[in-house]
């Protein structure tokens, strides 16, 4: 059991296996990053790929996964 006092926000980071929904639930400030990638993807990522892992989303829509991860990390500080 993890005690709340031992929990640190920095322990949780964005990983390629996380879905867009998981990321949005944990870090709502990432919404702007996903919206930025909608044009490149040609559709709304949050509408069409909400339940897909980032690795699948980047492959499916031809996005640079490393760049996407870096931008998401920057958004959460």
HTML snippet that shows the backbone in 3Dmol.js (N, CA, C, O; Angstrom):
<script src="https://3Dmol.org/build/3Dmol-min.js"></script>
<div id="view" style="width:600px;height:400px;position:relative"></div>
<script>
const pdb = `
ATOM      1  N   UNK A   1       0.838  -1.187   0.000  1.00  0.00           N
ATOM      2  CA  UNK A   1       0.000   0.000   0.000  1.00  0.00           C
ATOM      3  C   UNK A   1       0.882   1.249   0.000  1.00  0.00           C
ATOM      4  O   UNK A   1       1.817   1.369   0.792  1.00  0.00           O
ATOM      5  N   UNK A   2       0.567   2.166  -0.898  1.00  0.00           N
ATOM      6  CA  UNK A   2       1.326   3.416  -0.983  1.00  0.00           C
ATOM      7  C   UNK A   2       0.628   4.463  -0.130  1.00  0.00           C
ATOM      8  O   UNK A   2      -0.554   4.752  -0.318  1.00  0.00           O
ATOM      9  N   UNK A   3       1.365   5.017   0.794  1.00  0.00           N
ATOM     10  CA  UNK A   3       0.812   6.070   1.622  1.00  0.00           C
ATOM     11  C   UNK A   3       0.829   7.377   0.856  1.00  0.00           C
ATOM     12  O   UNK A   3       1.764   7.667   0.110  1.00  0.00           O
ATOM     13  N   UNK A   4      -0.204   8.149   1.050  1.00  0.00           N
ATOM     14  CA  UNK A   4      -0.316   9.411   0.325  1.00  0.00           C
ATOM     15  C   UNK A   4       0.899  10.299   0.550  1.00  0.00           C
ATOM     16  O   UNK A   4       1.334  11.003  -0.361  1.00  0.00           O
ATOM     17  N   UNK A   5       1.446  10.269   1.756  1.00  0.00           N
ATOM     18  CA  UNK A   5       2.597  11.118   2.059  1.00  0.00           C
ATOM     19  C   UNK A   5       3.847  10.703   1.288  1.00  0.00           C
ATOM     20  O   UNK A   5       4.755  11.515   1.107  1.00  0.00           O
ATOM     21  N   UNK A   6       3.908   9.435   0.825  1.00  0.00           N
ATOM     22  CA  UNK A   6       5.075   8.993   0.073  1.00  0.00           C
ATOM     23  C   UNK A   6       4.909   9.203  -1.422  1.00  0.00           C
ATOM     24  O   UNK A   6       5.844   8.973  -2.189  1.00  0.00           O
ATOM     25  N   UNK A   7       3.734   9.634  -1.840  1.00  0.00           N
ATOM     26  CA  UNK A   7       3.444   9.852  -3.260  1.00  0.00           C
ATOM     27  C   UNK A   7       4.049  11.169  -3.709  1.00  0.00           C
ATOM     28  O   UNK A   7       3.929  12.188  -3.029  1.00  0.00           O
ATOM     29  N   UNK A   8       4.698  11.135  -4.856  1.00  0.00           N
ATOM     30  CA  UNK A   8       5.254  12.351  -5.446  1.00  0.00           C
ATOM     31  C   UNK A   8       4.749  12.459  -6.868  1.00  0.00           C
ATOM     32  O   UNK A   8       4.704  11.463  -7.589  1.00  0.00           O
ATOM     33  N   UNK A   9       4.372  13.650  -7.276  1.00  0.00           N
ATOM     34  CA  UNK A   9       3.880  13.857  -8.639  1.00  0.00           C
ATOM     35  C   UNK A   9       4.924  13.441  -9.674  1.00  0.00           C
ATOM     36  O   UNK A   9       4.579  12.943 -10.746  1.00  0.00           O
ATOM     37  N   UNK A  10       6.196  13.647  -9.350  1.00  0.00           N
ATOM     38  CA  UNK A  10       7.266  13.324 -10.291  1.00  0.00           C
ATOM     39  C   UNK A  10       7.411  11.826 -10.525  1.00  0.00           C
ATOM     40  O   UNK A  10       8.081  11.415 -11.472  1.00  0.00           O
ATOM     41  N   UNK A  11       6.793  11.001  -9.675  1.00  0.00           N
ATOM     42  CA  UNK A  11       6.867   9.552  -9.852  1.00  0.00           C
ATOM     43  C   UNK A  11       6.096   9.103 -11.089  1.00  0.00           C
ATOM     44  O   UNK A  11       6.386   8.047 -11.651  1.00  0.00           O
ATOM     45  N   UNK A  12       5.130   9.888 -11.511  1.00  0.00           N
ATOM     46  CA  UNK A  12       4.304   9.525 -12.660  1.00  0.00           C
ATOM     47  C   UNK A  12       4.715  10.382 -13.840  1.00  0.00           C
ATOM     48  O   UNK A  12       4.659  11.611 -13.792  1.00  0.00           O
ATOM     49  N   UNK A  13       5.130   9.706 -14.901  1.00  0.00           N
ATOM     50  CA  UNK A  13       5.530  10.401 -16.118  1.00  0.00           C
ATOM     51  C   UNK A  13       4.755   9.821 -17.291  1.00  0.00           C
ATOM     52  O   UNK A  13       4.159   8.750 -17.181  1.00  0.00           O
ATOM     53  N   UNK A  14       4.763  10.506 -18.373  1.00  0.00           N
ATOM     54  CA  UNK A  14       4.053  10.061 -19.573  1.00  0.00           C
ATOM     55  C   UNK A  14       4.918   9.041 -20.314  1.00  0.00           C
ATOM     56  O   UNK A  14       6.087   9.287 -20.612  1.00  0.00           O
ATOM     57  N   UNK A  15       4.316   7.906 -20.597  1.00  0.00           N
ATOM     58  CA  UNK A  15       5.016   6.806 -21.255  1.00  0.00           C
ATOM     59  C   UNK A  15       4.286   6.422 -22.543  1.00  0.00           C
ATOM     60  O   UNK A  15       3.084   6.662 -22.659  1.00  0.00           O
ATOM     61  N   UNK A  16       4.992   5.828 -23.513  1.00  0.00           N
ATOM     62  CA  UNK A  16       4.386   5.473 -24.802  1.00  0.00           C
ATOM     63  C   UNK A  16       3.210   4.507 -24.694  1.00  0.00           C
ATOM     64  O   UNK A  16       2.341   4.511 -25.567  1.00  0.00           O
ATOM     65  N   UNK A  17       3.156   3.692 -23.668  1.00  0.00           N
ATOM     66  CA  UNK A  17       2.062   2.726 -23.538  1.00  0.00           C
ATOM     67  C   UNK A  17       0.798   3.325 -22.914  1.00  0.00           C
ATOM     68  O   UNK A  17      -0.228   2.652 -22.823  1.00  0.00           O
ATOM     69  N   UNK A  18       0.872   4.578 -22.490  1.00  0.00           N
ATOM     70  CA  UNK A  18      -0.298   5.236 -21.911  1.00  0.00           C
ATOM     71  C   UNK A  18      -1.240   5.696 -23.020  1.00  0.00           C
ATOM     72  O   UNK A  18      -0.796   6.128 -24.084  1.00  0.00           O
ATOM     73  N   UNK A  19      -2.542   5.598 -22.763  1.00  0.00           N
ATOM     74  CA  UNK A  19      -3.530   6.063 -23.736  1.00  0.00           C
ATOM     75  C   UNK A  19      -3.729   7.574 -23.594  1.00  0.00           C
ATOM     76  O   UNK A  19      -3.373   8.173 -22.580  1.00  0.00           O
ATOM     77  N   UNK A  20      -4.298   8.161 -24.625  1.00  0.00           N
ATOM     78  CA  UNK A  20      -4.611   9.587 -24.566  1.00  0.00           C
ATOM     79  C   UNK A  20      -5.547   9.860 -23.392  1.00  0.00           C
ATOM     80  O   UNK A  20      -5.384  10.858 -22.689  1.00  0.00           O
ATOM     81  N   UNK A  21      -6.521   8.984 -23.178  1.00  0.00           N
ATOM     82  CA  UNK A  21      -7.459   9.160 -22.066  1.00  0.00           C
ATOM     83  C   UNK A  21      -6.735   9.164 -20.726  1.00  0.00           C
ATOM     84  O   UNK A  21      -7.004  10.022 -19.885  1.00  0.00           O
ATOM     85  N   UNK A  22      -5.824   8.223 -20.514  1.00  0.00           N
ATOM     86  CA  UNK A  22      -5.072   8.175 -19.256  1.00  0.00           C
ATOM     87  C   UNK A  22      -4.292   9.467 -19.032  1.00  0.00           C
ATOM     88  O   UNK A  22      -4.274  10.015 -17.930  1.00  0.00           O
ATOM     89  N   UNK A  23      -3.660   9.931 -20.077  1.00  0.00           N
ATOM     90  CA  UNK A  23      -2.859  11.152 -19.968  1.00  0.00           C
ATOM     91  C   UNK A  23      -3.747  12.347 -19.661  1.00  0.00           C
ATOM     92  O   UNK A  23      -3.423  13.158 -18.794  1.00  0.00           O
ATOM     93  N   UNK A  24      -4.865  12.457 -20.369  1.00  0.00           N
ATOM     94  CA  UNK A  24      -5.785  13.579 -20.154  1.00  0.00           C
ATOM     95  C   UNK A  24      -6.379  13.548 -18.741  1.00  0.00           C
ATOM     96  O   UNK A  24      -6.575  14.601 -18.136  1.00  0.00           O
ATOM     97  N   UNK A  25      -6.663  12.371 -18.216  1.00  0.00           N
ATOM     98  CA  UNK A  25      -7.218  12.266 -16.866  1.00  0.00           C
ATOM     99  C   UNK A  25      -6.199  12.700 -15.821  1.00  0.00           C
ATOM    100  O   UNK A  25      -6.551  13.326 -14.821  1.00  0.00           O
ATOM    101  N   UNK A  26      -4.950  12.368 -16.055  1.00  0.00           N
ATOM    102  CA  UNK A  26      -3.899  12.704 -15.088  1.00  0.00           C
ATOM    103  C   UNK A  26      -3.410  14.139 -15.244  1.00  0.00           C
ATOM    104  O   UNK A  26      -3.115  14.817 -14.260  1.00  0.00           O
ATOM    105  N   UNK A  27      -3.328  14.587 -16.479  1.00  0.00           N
ATOM    106  CA  UNK A  27      -2.737  15.894 -16.782  1.00  0.00           C
ATOM    107  C   UNK A  27      -3.603  16.625 -17.801  1.00  0.00           C
ATOM    108  O   UNK A  27      -3.333  16.566 -19.000  1.00  0.00           O
ATOM    109  N   UNK A  28      -4.634  17.308 -17.335  1.00  0.00           N
ATOM    110  CA  UNK A  28      -5.540  17.978 -18.279  1.00  0.00           C
ATOM    111  C   UNK A  28      -4.845  19.092 -19.069  1.00  0.00           C
ATOM    112  O   UNK A  28      -5.340  19.509 -20.116  1.00  0.00           O
ATOM    113  N   UNK A  29      -3.721  19.566 -18.582  1.00  0.00           N
ATOM    114  CA  UNK A  29      -2.987  20.626 -19.295  1.00  0.00           C
ATOM    115  C   UNK A  29      -2.339  20.122 -20.586  1.00  0.00           C
ATOM    116  O   UNK A  29      -1.794  20.922 -21.347  1.00  0.00           O
ATOM    117  N   UNK A  30      -2.387  18.809 -20.848  1.00  0.00           N
ATOM    118  CA  UNK A  30      -1.845  18.260 -22.093  1.00  0.00           C
ATOM    119  C   UNK A  30      -2.820  18.407 -23.261  1.00  0.00           C
ATOM    120  O   UNK A  30      -2.457  18.122 -24.403  1.00  0.00           O
ATOM    121  N   UNK A  31      -4.027  18.838 -22.997  1.00  0.00           N
ATOM    122  CA  UNK A  31      -5.032  18.973 -24.049  1.00  0.00           C
ATOM    123  C   UNK A  31      -4.528  19.840 -25.200  1.00  0.00           C
ATOM    124  O   UNK A  31      -4.740  19.503 -26.364  1.00  0.00           O
ATOM    125  N   UNK A  32      -3.870  20.942 -24.889  1.00  0.00           N
ATOM    126  CA  UNK A  32      -3.358  21.837 -25.929  1.00  0.00           C
ATOM    127  C   UNK A  32      -2.356  21.135 -26.840  1.00  0.00           C
ATOM    128  O   UNK A  32      -2.317  21.400 -28.041  1.00  0.00           O
ATOM    129  N   UNK A  33      -1.553  20.249 -26.279  1.00  0.00           N
ATOM    130  CA  UNK A  33      -0.572  19.519 -27.087  1.00  0.00           C
ATOM    131  C   UNK A  33      -1.293  18.596 -28.059  1.00  0.00           C
ATOM    132  O   UNK A  33      -0.953  18.553 -29.241  1.00  0.00           O
ATOM    133  N   UNK A  34      -2.285  17.859 -27.574  1.00  0.00           N
ATOM    134  CA  UNK A  34      -3.038  16.963 -28.458  1.00  0.00           C
ATOM    135  C   UNK A  34      -3.762  17.757 -29.551  1.00  0.00           C
ATOM    136  O   UNK A  34      -3.799  17.335 -30.707  1.00  0.00           O
ATOM    137  N   UNK A  35      -4.331  18.896 -29.184  1.00  0.00           N
ATOM    138  CA  UNK A  35      -5.016  19.732 -30.175  1.00  0.00           C
ATOM    139  C   UNK A  35      -4.050  20.229 -31.245  1.00  0.00           C
ATOM    140  O   UNK A  35      -4.416  20.342 -32.415  1.00  0.00           O
ATOM    141  N   UNK A  36      -2.830  20.524 -30.845  1.00  0.00           N
ATOM    142  CA  UNK A  36      -1.808  20.981 -31.791  1.00  0.00           C
ATOM    143  C   UNK A  36      -1.531  19.905 -32.849  1.00  0.00           C
ATOM    144  O   UNK A  36      -1.275  20.228 -34.009  1.00  0.00           O
ATOM    145  N   UNK A  37      -1.580  18.643 -32.453  1.00  0.00           N
ATOM    146  CA  UNK A  37      -1.283  17.540 -33.372  1.00  0.00           C
ATOM    147  C   UNK A  37      -2.479  17.123 -34.230  1.00  0.00           C
ATOM    148  O   UNK A  37      -2.324  16.305 -35.136  1.00  0.00           O
ATOM    149  N   UNK A  38      -3.658  17.664 -33.966  1.00  0.00           N
ATOM    150  CA  UNK A  38      -4.842  17.310 -34.759  1.00  0.00           C
ATOM    151  C   UNK A  38      -4.657  17.604 -36.241  1.00  0.00           C
ATOM    152  O   UNK A  38      -5.037  16.795 -37.087  1.00  0.00           O
ATOM    153  N   UNK A  39      -4.075  18.757 -36.559  1.00  0.00           N
ATOM    154  CA  UNK A  39      -3.902  19.138 -37.959  1.00  0.00           C
ATOM    155  C   UNK A  39      -2.968  18.170 -38.678  1.00  0.00           C
ATOM    156  O   UNK A  39      -3.246  17.743 -39.799  1.00  0.00           O
ATOM    157  N   UNK A  40      -1.868  17.829 -38.030  1.00  0.00           N
ATOM    158  CA  UNK A  40      -0.915  16.895 -38.633  1.00  0.00           C
ATOM    159  C   UNK A  40      -1.554  15.509 -38.815  1.00  0.00           C
ATOM    160  O   UNK A  40      -1.299  14.830 -39.809  1.00  0.00           O
ATOM    161  N   UNK A  41      -2.373  15.104 -37.862  1.00  0.00           N
ATOM    162  CA  UNK A  41      -3.033  13.799 -37.935  1.00  0.00           C
ATOM    163  C   UNK A  41      -4.186  13.804 -38.936  1.00  0.00           C
ATOM    164  O   UNK A  41      -4.573  12.759 -39.459  1.00  0.00           O
ATOM    165  N   UNK A  42      -4.728  14.987 -39.196  1.00  0.00           N
ATOM    166  CA  UNK A  42      -5.841  15.085 -40.132  1.00  0.00           C
ATOM    167  C   UNK A  42      -7.188  14.821 -39.501  1.00  0.00           C
ATOM    168  O   UNK A  42      -8.198  14.719 -40.197  1.00  0.00           O
ATOM    169  N   UNK A  43      -7.207  14.710 -38.193  1.00  0.00           N
ATOM    170  CA  UNK A  43      -8.458  14.520 -37.437  1.00  0.00           C
ATOM    171  C   UNK A  43      -8.198  14.744 -35.953  1.00  0.00           C
ATOM    172  O   UNK A  43      -7.052  14.860 -35.518  1.00  0.00           O
ATOM    173  N   UNK A  44      -9.262  14.801 -35.201  1.00  0.00           N
ATOM    174  CA  UNK A  44      -9.161  15.028 -33.761  1.00  0.00           C
ATOM    175  C   UNK A  44      -8.655  13.749 -33.079  1.00  0.00           C
ATOM    176  O   UNK A  44      -9.334  12.723 -33.079  1.00  0.00           O
ATOM    177  N   UNK A  45      -7.467  13.829 -32.507  1.00  0.00           N
ATOM    178  CA  UNK A  45      -6.891  12.668 -31.834  1.00  0.00           C
ATOM    179  C   UNK A  45      -7.720  12.245 -30.628  1.00  0.00           C
ATOM    180  O   UNK A  45      -7.874  11.053 -30.361  1.00  0.00           O
ATOM    181  N   UNK A  46      -8.253  13.220 -29.904  1.00  0.00           N
ATOM    182  CA  UNK A  46      -9.040  12.895 -28.717  1.00  0.00           C
ATOM    183  C   UNK A  46     -10.380  12.268 -29.090  1.00  0.00           C
ATOM    184  O   UNK A  46     -10.995  11.589 -28.268  1.00  0.00           O
ATOM    185  N   UNK A  47     -10.836  12.491 -30.321  1.00  0.00           N
ATOM    186  CA  UNK A  47     -12.101  11.904 -30.784  1.00  0.00           C
ATOM    187  C   UNK A  47     -11.897  10.505 -31.360  1.00  0.00           C
ATOM    188  O   UNK A  47     -12.722   9.616 -31.148  1.00  0.00           O
ATOM    189  N   UNK A  48     -10.799  10.310 -32.088  1.00  0.00           N
ATOM    190  CA  UNK A  48     -10.623   9.062 -32.831  1.00  0.00           C
ATOM    191  C   UNK A  48      -9.653   8.072 -32.201  1.00  0.00           C
ATOM    192  O   UNK A  48      -9.660   6.895 -32.560  1.00  0.00           O
ATOM    193  N   UNK A  49      -8.813   8.529 -31.264  1.00  0.00           N
ATOM    194  CA  UNK A  49      -7.786   7.642 -30.718  1.00  0.00           C
ATOM    195  C   UNK A  49      -7.684   7.722 -29.197  1.00  0.00           C
ATOM    196  O   UNK A  49      -6.625   7.457 -28.629  1.00  0.00           O
ATOM    197  N   UNK A  50      -8.762   8.079 -28.550  1.00  0.00           N
ATOM    198  CA  UNK A  50      -8.762   8.305 -27.106  1.00  0.00           C
ATOM    199  C   UNK A  50      -8.284   7.098 -26.309  1.00  0.00           C
ATOM    200  O   UNK A  50      -7.639   7.257 -25.273  1.00  0.00           O
ATOM    201  N   UNK A  51      -8.592   5.901 -26.779  1.00  0.00           N
ATOM    202  CA  UNK A  51      -8.290   4.689 -26.023  1.00  0.00           C
ATOM    203  C   UNK A  51      -7.036   3.964 -26.520  1.00  0.00           C
ATOM    204  O   UNK A  51      -6.745   2.847 -26.093  1.00  0.00           O
ATOM    205  N   UNK A  52      -6.301   4.610 -27.424  1.00  0.00           N
ATOM    206  CA  UNK A  52      -5.106   3.995 -27.998  1.00  0.00           C
ATOM    207  C   UNK A  52      -3.841   4.482 -27.285  1.00  0.00           C
ATOM    208  O   UNK A  52      -3.776   5.635 -26.859  1.00  0.00           O
ATOM    209  N   UNK A  53      -2.842   3.611 -27.155  1.00  0.00           N
ATOM    210  CA  UNK A  53      -1.561   4.044 -26.576  1.00  0.00           C
ATOM    211  C   UNK A  53      -0.877   5.055 -27.492  1.00  0.00           C
ATOM    212  O   UNK A  53      -1.079   5.041 -28.706  1.00  0.00           O
ATOM    213  N   UNK A  54      -0.073   5.925 -26.907  1.00  0.00           N
ATOM    214  CA  UNK A  54       0.643   6.931 -27.699  1.00  0.00           C
ATOM    215  C   UNK A  54       1.494   6.294 -28.787  1.00  0.00           C
ATOM    216  O   UNK A  54       1.594   6.832 -29.890  1.00  0.00           O
ATOM    217  N   UNK A  55       2.110   5.154 -28.492  1.00  0.00           N
ATOM    218  CA  UNK A  55       2.948   4.503 -29.502  1.00  0.00           C
ATOM    219  C   UNK A  55       2.123   4.124 -30.730  1.00  0.00           C
ATOM    220  O   UNK A  55       2.593   4.263 -31.859  1.00  0.00           O
ATOM    221  N   UNK A  56       0.906   3.650 -30.518  1.00  0.00           N
ATOM    222  CA  UNK A  56       0.016   3.287 -31.626  1.00  0.00           C
ATOM    223  C   UNK A  56      -0.469   4.534 -32.357  1.00  0.00           C
ATOM    224  O   UNK A  56      -0.530   4.558 -33.586  1.00  0.00           O
ATOM    225  N   UNK A  57      -0.808   5.558 -31.603  1.00  0.00           N
ATOM    226  CA  UNK A  57      -1.287   6.816 -32.189  1.00  0.00           C
ATOM    227  C   UNK A  57      -0.208   7.426 -33.087  1.00  0.00           C
ATOM    228  O   UNK A  57      -0.492   7.861 -34.203  1.00  0.00           O
ATOM    229  N   UNK A  58       1.017   7.452 -32.595  1.00  0.00           N
ATOM    230  CA  UNK A  58       2.098   8.049 -33.397  1.00  0.00           C
ATOM    231  C   UNK A  58       2.337   7.258 -34.675  1.00  0.00           C
ATOM    232  O   UNK A  58       2.574   7.839 -35.734  1.00  0.00           O
ATOM    233  N   UNK A  59       2.275   5.947 -34.579  1.00  0.00           N
ATOM    234  CA  UNK A  59       2.468   5.111 -35.761  1.00  0.00           C
ATOM    235  C   UNK A  59       1.307   5.266 -36.745  1.00  0.00           C
ATOM    236  O   UNK A  59       1.517   5.403 -37.950  1.00  0.00           O
ATOM    237  N   UNK A  60       0.099   5.242 -36.224  1.00  0.00           N
ATOM    238  CA  UNK A  60      -1.110   5.329 -37.059  1.00  0.00           C
ATOM    239  C   UNK A  60      -1.201   6.644 -37.829  1.00  0.00           C
ATOM    240  O   UNK A  60      -1.631   6.666 -38.982  1.00  0.00           O
ATOM    241  N   UNK A  61      -0.795   7.736 -37.186  1.00  0.00           N
ATOM    242  CA  UNK A  61      -0.950   9.056 -37.798  1.00  0.00           C
ATOM    243  C   UNK A  61       0.376   9.666 -38.275  1.00  0.00           C
ATOM    244  O   UNK A  61       0.402  10.823 -38.695  1.00  0.00           O
ATOM    245  N   UNK A  62       1.457   8.914 -38.215  1.00  0.00           N
ATOM    246  CA  UNK A  62       2.745   9.397 -38.696  1.00  0.00           C
ATOM    247  C   UNK A  62       3.324  10.525 -37.868  1.00  0.00           C
ATOM    248  O   UNK A  62       3.925  11.454 -38.410  1.00  0.00           O
ATOM    249  N   UNK A  63       3.146  10.451 -36.549  1.00  0.00           N
ATOM    250  CA  UNK A  63       3.655  11.482 -35.648  1.00  0.00           C
ATOM    251  C   UNK A  63       5.002  11.063 -35.073  1.00  0.00           C
ATOM    252  O   UNK A  63       5.271   9.872 -34.912  1.00  0.00           O
ATOM    253  N   UNK A  64       5.833  12.026 -34.769  1.00  0.00           N
ATOM    254  CA  UNK A  64       7.131  11.772 -34.150  1.00  0.00           C
ATOM    255  C   UNK A  64       6.895  11.511 -32.656  1.00  0.00           C
ATOM    256  O   UNK A  64       6.612  12.441 -31.901  1.00  0.00           O
ATOM    257  N   UNK A  65       7.013  10.257 -32.238  1.00  0.00           N
ATOM    258  CA  UNK A  65       6.703   9.873 -30.857  1.00  0.00           C
ATOM    259  C   UNK A  65       7.595  10.582 -29.850  1.00  0.00           C
ATOM    260  O   UNK A  65       7.111  11.052 -28.820  1.00  0.00           O
ATOM    261  N   UNK A  66       8.874  10.664 -30.128  1.00  0.00           N
ATOM    262  CA  UNK A  66       9.795  11.317 -29.190  1.00  0.00           C
ATOM    263  C   UNK A  66       9.440  12.786 -28.998  1.00  0.00           C
ATOM    264  O   UNK A  66       9.461  13.302 -27.881  1.00  0.00           O
ATOM    265  N   UNK A  67       9.116  13.448 -30.097  1.00  0.00           N
ATOM    266  CA  UNK A  67       8.743  14.871 -30.024  1.00  0.00           C
ATOM    267  C   UNK A  67       7.419  15.034 -29.268  1.00  0.00           C
ATOM    268  O   UNK A  67       7.284  15.931 -28.436  1.00  0.00           O
ATOM    269  N   UNK A  68       6.453  14.171 -29.557  1.00  0.00           N
ATOM    270  CA  UNK A  68       5.166  14.225 -28.860  1.00  0.00           C
ATOM    271  C   UNK A  68       5.345  14.022 -27.363  1.00  0.00           C
ATOM    272  O   UNK A  68       4.779  14.766 -26.562  1.00  0.00           O
ATOM    273  N   UNK A  69       6.128  13.022 -26.983  1.00  0.00           N
ATOM    274  CA  UNK A  69       6.386  12.767 -25.566  1.00  0.00           C
ATOM    275  C   UNK A  69       7.061  13.963 -24.902  1.00  0.00           C
ATOM    276  O   UNK A  69       6.706  14.344 -23.787  1.00  0.00           O
ATOM    277  N   UNK A  70       8.032  14.549 -25.589  1.00  0.00           N
ATOM    278  CA  UNK A  70       8.738  15.711 -25.045  1.00  0.00           C
ATOM    279  C   UNK A  70       7.797  16.893 -24.837  1.00  0.00           C
ATOM    280  O   UNK A  70       7.887  17.596 -23.831  1.00  0.00           O
ATOM    281  N   UNK A  71       6.902  17.106 -25.784  1.00  0.00           N
ATOM    282  CA  UNK A  71       5.956  18.224 -25.669  1.00  0.00           C
ATOM    283  C   UNK A  71       4.945  17.973 -24.557  1.00  0.00           C
ATOM    284  O   UNK A  71       4.567  18.896 -23.836  1.00  0.00           O
ATOM    285  N   UNK A  72       4.512  16.736 -24.419  1.00  0.00           N
ATOM    286  CA  UNK A  72       3.589  16.401 -23.331  1.00  0.00           C
ATOM    287  C   UNK A  72       4.265  16.565 -21.973  1.00  0.00           C
ATOM    288  O   UNK A  72       3.662  17.092 -21.039  1.00  0.00           O
ATOM    289  N   UNK A  73       5.505  16.118 -21.862  1.00  0.00           N
ATOM    290  CA  UNK A  73       6.259  16.278 -20.619  1.00  0.00           C
ATOM    291  C   UNK A  73       6.440  17.759 -20.284  1.00  0.00           C
ATOM    292  O   UNK A  73       6.312  18.159 -19.127  1.00  0.00           O
ATOM    293  N   UNK A  74       6.738  18.566 -21.297  1.00  0.00           N
ATOM    294  CA  UNK A  74       6.929  20.008 -21.077  1.00  0.00           C
ATOM    295  C   UNK A  74       5.630  20.653 -20.586  1.00  0.00           C
ATOM    296  O   UNK A  74       5.654  21.577 -19.773  1.00  0.00           O
ATOM    297  N   UNK A  75       4.496  20.154 -21.092  1.00  0.00           N
ATOM    298  CA  UNK A  75       3.197  20.720 -20.696  1.00  0.00           C
ATOM    299  C   UNK A  75       2.876  20.448 -19.226  1.00  0.00           C
ATOM    300  O   UNK A  75       2.172  21.229 -18.587  1.00  0.00           O
ATOM    301  N   UNK A  76       3.386  19.357 -18.701  1.00  0.00           N
ATOM    302  CA  UNK A  76       3.072  19.044 -17.298  1.00  0.00           C
ATOM    303  C   UNK A  76       4.122  19.591 -16.348  1.00  0.00           C
ATOM    304  O   UNK A  76       3.969  19.526 -15.128  1.00  0.00           O
ATOM    305  N   UNK A  77       5.201  20.136 -16.927  1.00  0.00           N
ATOM    306  CA  UNK A  77       6.217  20.791 -16.129  1.00  0.00           C
ATOM    307  C   UNK A  77       7.198  19.901 -15.532  1.00  0.00           C
ATOM    308  O   UNK A  77       8.104  20.358 -14.835  1.00  0.00           O
TER     309      UNK A  77
END
`;
const viewer = $3Dmol.createViewer("view");
viewer.addModel(pdb, "pdb");
viewer.setStyle({}, {cartoon: {color: "spectrum"}});
viewer.zoomTo();
viewer.render();
</script>
